[in-house]
């Protein structure tokens, strides 16, 4: 997880919000390093690791100017190798609304014709955040033009304890569209966060996911 509140592909929970509310544009230059172990990899309401546990981690560097950059990585389970996602973007405040936009590239070490690059834009207003991503180019040309819309919220219900949830719309260019949703809770310890997330999609063969995880931030 990164300090950004928006749901990147590596989203397993929204635990970063427990640690860092606000945008890089409002912070001094700083770096965030994180590593986590999760019982599954949630991506748009479905498993991306064939229900295998995954190790995820990465870093993000935020400049005072609002520019941010970093890399996320995750195992994929079942001998599918590793996903590596470098990203770069810009965050700023527009009155009470925080905004960000950027580009990220998904590279898969063992999956053929799976790499793709996408642009994203998001907005945050208080506890509510939204994002849309668009596949700009892909090894599989049929995937180009795919979009994902997401609207979520998070709320600190007690010291160190947060509830989060959201609903999204997955609109692939080469397949049927689907709605997905996530709901969870996170508790922040001094050096990490324990989380539990439920997720699913509105497809006839969709699998309900219940994912536990622990993330360390440095």
N, C-alpha and C positions, 0 to 999 in steps of 0.2 A: 504493500500500500504506500502511496505517496501522501504528502501533506495536502495535496489538492483534494477538494471535496467532491469533485466530479468522478463518475464511475468509469475509469479506464478498463480495458479488457481484463486486467489482472484482478478486478474486483472480486474479493471473496467476502468482504464485509465493509462497512463504512467506519471502521475503527479509527481511522486517522482523525476524524472530527473530534474525538475525545481529547486528543492531544493539541490540535492546532485549529482553532476557529479563525477564519479570515484568509486573506489572499496574499500571495507573495508581494504584490505591489504595496501592501501596507506593512511589510516586515523589512528589517535589515537583511543584508545578504547573509544567507545561512545555508547549511547543507544538512540533509536528513538521510540517514542510512537505516534500513529496516530489513528484517528477515523474519519469515513466519512459516509455520507448519500448519496445514489445513487438511481435513479429512476428505476434501474434494475440491475441485476447481469450478466455481460458478462463473458462467459466461452467458449473459442474456437469458438467465433462468434455466440453463441446462448445464450438464457436466461437460467439461472440456478435457477431462482426464480419464474417461471411462470409469468414473467412480473410484479411482485410485487416490490415495493421499498424495499431496504435493508439497514441495518446498518452494517458497516464493521469496523474492528479495529484490533489492535494488537501492538506488539512491536518487535524490533530487537536489539540485543546486538552484537556489533562488537569489537573483540579484535585486538590489534596491530599485533598479529601473523597472522591475516587473517582469523581466525576462526569466524564464525558468527552463531547465533542461535536466535530463537524467536518463536512466535506463532501468527498466523492470525486467525480471526474468522469472520463469517458472518451469518446473518439471511438468511433464504431461502424462506420466504414468504409462503402463502397458508397453514399454519399449518405444514410445513415440518421441523420445528425445526431449529437447528443451525449447521453450519459446523465449525469445529475447526481443524486447521492445524499447528501442531508443526513442526519445521524444524531445521536442522543443516547442516552446510557446511563449505567449505574452499575456500577463494578467494586469488588470487595471480596474479602478473604481469609476463608475458612472453614477454619481450621486450615491444613493443608498444601495445600488446594485453593483455587485462585483462581477466582472466579466473576464473570460479567458478564451483564447483561441490558439491553435497550434497544429502541429503535424506529428504523427507517430508512424513507425514502420515495424511491422510484425514479421519477424524472421523465425522459421522453424527448422531446427537442425536435422530432423529426420523425415519430415512430411513433405512429399513432393507437391509442387505447384500450389503451395499454401501461403507463401509470402504475399503481403499486401501492405500498401501505405494508405493512410487515411488522414483527413483533416477533421478537426473537431472545434466546436464553439459551445461555450457554456455560460450560464448566468446563475448568480446566487443572490437571494434576498432573504436575510435573516436565516431561519432554519430550512428554507426551501431552496432547492437547486435543480437545474435542468441542463440537459446537454443533448446535442445532436452530432452524430459523426457520419462521415461520408467516405466511402472507399474510392479513392482517387485513381489508384492503379493496383493491379494484382497479377500474379503469375497466371491465375485462372481468370482470363478476360471476362468470363461470364459473371464474375463477382463484382466487377467494376460498376459503380453506381449504387451499390447497396447502402442502406441508411439504417441507423438505429437512433430512436428517440427515447429519452429517459427523463422522468420527473420524480424527484425524491425529496425526503425531508429527514432531519435528525433532531432529537431533542434530549437534553440532559435531564433525566428525571430525578436524579440524586447525585451527590458528589461521586465523581469517577464513573458514573453509570449512565449509559446512553441507549435510547431506542432509535432505530432507524428503519426506513422502508422506502419503497419506490415502485413505480410501474413504468414499463417501457414498451416500445413497439419496434419489433425487429422486422425490417422490410428489405429482405435480400433481393437482388436483381434477378437471381436465377432460381428462386424457390418461392413457396407460399409464405405470406407474412404471418406473424404471430405476436400476441401480447404476452409479456412476461412480468413477473413481480417478485419482490424480495421483501422480507421482514426479519428483523433481528434485534439483538441486544449485545452490548459490549461493556466490559468492565475494565478500567485502566488501573494496573498496578504501577509501582514506581518505574519499572523498566520495560513494561510490556502490556499487552491488552489481550484478554480472553474474550472470545466472541462466539456467538451462535447465530446462524443465519438459515432461514427457510426460504426456498425459492422454487418457482415452477413456471410453466408455460401453458397456454390454452390450446394445446394440441392433443389429439386423441390418444397418442402414445407417449405423452409427456410423463416424465418421472418427477415426483416430488423429491426435493433435495433438502436435507437437514445437515448443515455443515458446521463443525466446530473448528476453531483455530486459535492459535496463540502467536502474537506478533511482538517482536522485540524492536524497539527504536533506539538509535544511538545518536 
